[in-house]
Amino acid sequence: MEITQIKLFIVLLYILSMMATSIHAKDFKYCNKRKEYAVTVSGVEIIPDPIIKGKETSFVISAFTDKPLSEGEVVIGVAYFGWSVYSETGDLCANISCPIPAGDFTISYTQLLPTIAPPGSYTLTLKVKDGNKSELTCIKFDFSIGFFTSSEQPMNT
């Protein structure tokens, strides 16, 4: 009886750990499914999730490269129901120390979302390019913005 309880407890812990790791993970798609990108993405995380207008939101991209990256750029585009509403191009090495050695690395992008951002579904496209402007990776993922700002969040009672 005691061994059965221990096994059940281990299974329960496993299930809870799997749920905890997937709470903030977002599904993403490569822009071109047929292309073999030099940088592969393993995960996307949005903090906080759900996104709250008027608060900073971080998009954390976990990736892998088999070659060191010494320079490049990150191109971000945001579409609202298919319409382009925001774009930005920045230095890859602005938020991560370069050269990026071969292996796993993380790109983090933080943005203050304006309180006037309309609620609804958005799609973020993220491209990483090398110093020669060659596309190393391109992913898309969806996120949504709720109706409330940070000061209007309903109270839990």
C-alpha positions as CSV (number, residue, x, y, z in Angstrom):
1,M,0.0,0.0,0.0
2,E,2.8,2.4,0.9
3,I,4.7,1.8,-2.4
4,T,1.5,2.5,-4.4
5,Q,1.1,5.8,-2.6
6,I,4.7,6.7,-3.4
7,K,4.3,5.8,-7.0
8,L,1.1,7.9,-7.2
9,F,2.9,10.8,-5.6
10,I,5.7,10.6,-8.1
11,V,3.2,10.5,-11.0
12,L,1.4,13.5,-9.5
13,L,4.6,15.5,-9.2
14,Y,5.5,14.7,-12.8
15,I,2.2,15.9,-14.0
16,L,2.4,19.1,-12.0
17,S,5.9,19.8,-13.2
18,M,4.8,19.4,-16.8
19,M,1.9,21.7,-16.3
20,A,4.1,24.3,-14.6
21,T,6.6,24.4,-17.5
22,S,3.9,24.8,-20.1
23,I,1.9,27.6,-18.4
24,H,3.8,30.4,-20.0
25,A,5.2,28.6,-23.1
26,K,3.7,29.8,-26.4
27,D,3.3,27.8,-29.5
28,F,5.3,29.3,-32.4
29,K,5.8,28.5,-36.1
30,Y,8.7,29.1,-38.4
31,C,7.9,31.7,-41.1
32,N,9.1,29.2,-43.8
33,K,8.4,25.6,-42.8
34,R,10.6,24.3,-45.6
35,K,13.7,26.4,-44.8
36,E,16.5,25.1,-42.6
37,Y,17.4,28.0,-40.3
38,A,20.9,28.4,-38.9
39,V,19.4,29.4,-35.6
40,T,16.7,27.0,-34.2
41,V,14.2,28.2,-31.7
42,S,13.2,25.8,-28.8
43,G,10.7,28.0,-27.0
44,V,8.9,31.3,-26.5
45,E,7.8,32.7,-23.1
46,I,5.7,35.8,-22.4
47,I,5.9,37.5,-19.0
48,P,3.4,38.3,-17.7
49,D,0.9,36.0,-19.4
50,P,-1.8,37.2,-19.9
51,I,-0.4,40.5,-21.1
52,I,-1.7,43.6,-19.3
53,K,-1.9,47.0,-21.0
54,G,0.2,49.7,-19.3
55,K,2.7,47.2,-18.0
56,E,6.0,46.0,-19.4
57,T,5.9,42.7,-21.2
58,S,8.9,40.5,-21.9
59,F,9.2,38.1,-24.8
60,V,11.9,35.5,-24.1
61,I,13.1,33.4,-27.0
62,S,15.2,30.3,-26.3
63,A,17.4,29.3,-29.3
64,F,20.4,27.4,-30.5
65,T,23.2,28.2,-32.9
66,D,25.9,25.8,-34.1
67,K,28.1,28.8,-35.1
68,P,29.1,31.8,-33.0
69,L,27.3,35.0,-33.8
70,S,29.4,38.2,-33.6
71,E,26.9,40.7,-34.9
72,G,23.5,41.0,-36.3
73,E,20.0,42.4,-35.9
74,V,16.7,41.5,-34.5
75,V,13.6,42.5,-36.5
76,I,10.3,42.6,-34.8
77,G,6.9,43.1,-36.4
78,V,3.5,43.1,-34.7
79,A,0.2,42.6,-36.5
80,Y,-3.3,43.2,-35.1
81,F,-5.8,41.0,-36.9
82,G,-3.4,40.8,-39.8
83,W,-2.7,44.5,-40.0
84,S,0.9,45.7,-39.3
85,V,0.8,48.0,-36.3
86,Y,4.4,48.0,-35.1
87,S,7.9,47.2,-36.3
88,E,11.3,47.7,-34.8
89,T,14.8,46.7,-35.8
90,G,17.5,46.5,-33.2
91,D,21.1,45.4,-32.6
92,L,21.3,41.7,-31.7
93,C,24.1,42.5,-29.3
94,A,22.2,45.3,-27.5
95,N,20.6,42.9,-24.9
96,I,23.0,39.9,-25.1
97,S,26.8,39.9,-25.0
98,C,28.5,39.2,-28.3
99,P,30.0,37.2,-29.7
100,I,27.3,34.6,-28.9
101,P,29.1,31.3,-28.6
102,A,27.8,28.2,-30.4
103,G,25.1,26.5,-28.3
104,D,22.0,27.6,-26.4
105,F,21.2,31.2,-25.9
106,T,18.3,33.5,-25.0
107,I,17.0,36.6,-26.7
108,S,14.8,38.8,-24.4
109,Y,12.8,41.7,-25.6
110,T,10.8,44.0,-23.3
111,Q,8.2,46.5,-24.3
112,L,5.9,48.8,-22.4
113,L,2.4,48.2,-23.9
114,P,0.5,51.4,-24.2
115,T,-2.8,51.6,-22.3
116,I,-4.5,52.5,-25.6
117,A,-3.6,49.2,-27.2
118,P,-6.8,47.7,-28.4
119,P,-7.7,44.3,-26.9
120,G,-7.6,41.3,-29.2
121,S,-5.4,38.9,-31.0
122,Y,-1.9,39.9,-32.2
123,T,0.9,38.1,-34.1
124,L,4.5,38.8,-33.4
125,T,7.1,38.0,-36.1
126,L,10.7,37.8,-34.9
127,K,13.6,37.6,-37.4
128,V,17.3,37.3,-36.5
129,K,19.8,38.3,-39.2
130,D,23.5,38.1,-39.2
131,G,25.9,41.0,-40.0
132,N,25.4,40.4,-43.8
133,K,21.6,40.7,-43.4
134,S,21.1,37.0,-44.0
135,E,18.1,35.6,-42.2
136,L,19.2,33.2,-39.5
137,T,15.7,32.4,-38.1
138,C,12.2,33.7,-38.4
139,I,9.3,32.7,-36.1
140,K,5.7,33.8,-35.6
141,F,3.6,33.5,-32.5
142,D,0.2,34.8,-31.4
143,F,-0.6,36.6,-28.2
144,S,-3.6,38.5,-26.9
145,I,-4.1,41.7,-25.0
146,G,-7.0,41.8,-22.6
147,F,-9.6,44.6,-22.0
148,F,-8.0,45.9,-18.7
149,T,-5.1,48.1,-17.9
150,S,-2.8,47.4,-15.0
151,S,-4.9,49.8,-12.8
152,E,-8.2,48.3,-13.9
153,Q,-7.6,44.6,-13.2
154,P,-10.6,43.1,-11.5
155,M,-10.0,42.2,-7.8
156,N,-10.1,38.5,-6.9
157,T,-12.6,38.0,-4.0
